[in-house]
Amino acid sequence: MVQTVVILGAGWSGLPLTHKLLKYTAPKTSLKVVLITPNSHFFWNVAATRGLIPGEIPDSSMFIPIAPGFDRYPSDCFEFVLGAATGINQDVNSVQVVTNGGSERSITYDQLVIATGSHIASGLPLKPIGTHEQTLERWHDLQKQVQEAKSILIGGAGPTGLEVAGELAAKYGSTKEITIVLSGTKPLGDSAGINDSVCNILDNDLEKLGVGVIRNVKVQTATKGEDGRSWHIVLSDGKRLSADLYLPLFGVQVNTSFIPKELLDSHGNVNQDKSMKVKGTNNIWAIGDVGNTEPKQLTLTDAQIIHVAGALHATLTGSGPVAEYEPANKTMIFLSLGRKFATGQIGSWRLWGWTVAWVKGRRLFVDTADGYVGGERLRHGSM
């Protein structure tokens, strides 16, 4: 009897998980994997902080077609559905889907994996925002705004905000005024486990790059001017600013609106048990940003993919018990501010800046994108 695994989302977790099941589990049992996602192309958004600058990274390197990577597998083992989940019916083990063409489908499963990821709260397209066409349109619009702006204000001094500020300043130098708003005294200063030395290096690098830094405030309101081409910003201390472009890069929201409320925690994340199965279910799993087991960091995806693939393999083949997942217990962060400036931390150890610049800052892993999307490798190792 054929068992069906439905995977919702073809992002950093769902896509390689699909490849692993087809590569290693399908040959051992009768299996069909159905991958459901609204985006026909994988968005290599680890490079979005540089890619938003026109001419830096071509679209063909930022957006990679998903379907060709599955041509190697038997057609009866895999189905690719372009659409978005709108609901889950646990009573009959089915997912309700609206396809990109507008039709409605109900797809049954034996095992369901939720890997729908997250988006930036402001809706900026540094993560997928819908179909490939929708994301690409917004992406090109953002690139045009960056190119035309003479002054750019960035709200949020998390990793994304810092890297965007660094990339913009490294590219444009004194020809554009780049400013970032910090809620504390230092970049990443409120992040748990980050060494002061890392924060100090980021502070010094921003200064060297000529980025203006406004500290100890938050953006209270931001409205477009009547001309539609300028922004008026009010900070939490009452100060008023203006800029040609405002980039709110704070806040991440998980894509869980279609999931029954009883499966979510108080923050809207999927509630996971120690095996990464969804609490209160016996055949639904969660992986990546949607879950509440680990922080929402790309550096953690490899371990989650390997675990869930192993857990599903054991479940589908009856080859053994499902092990508990061991969450990462150390800080891992790697930041590049352009090609030259970088820093990072593993555990309590600060990394040499030149090491991070060499490994990440040169190419932002764009040279590994085809292999990742094609199911040939994970981010930090073989498939």
Beta strands, then each sheet from edge to edge (+ up, - down):
strand 1: 3-8
strand 2: 31-37
strand 3: 41-43
strand 4: 63-65
strand 5: 78-89
strand 6: 94-99
strand 7: 104-108
strand 8: 111-114
strand 9: 118-120
strand 10: 151-155
strand 11: 177-181
strand 12: 212-214
strand 13: 219-224
strand 14: 231-235
strand 15: 240-243
strand 16: 245-248
strand 17: 252-254
strand 18: 284-286
strand 19: 332-337
strand 20: 341-346
strand 21: 349-351
sheet 1: 7+ 6- 5+ 2+ 1+ 8+ 18+
sheet 2: 3+ 4-
sheet 3: 9+ 17-
sheet 4: 12+ 11+ 10+ 16+
sheet 5: 13+ 14- 15+
sheet 6: 19+ 20- 21+
end
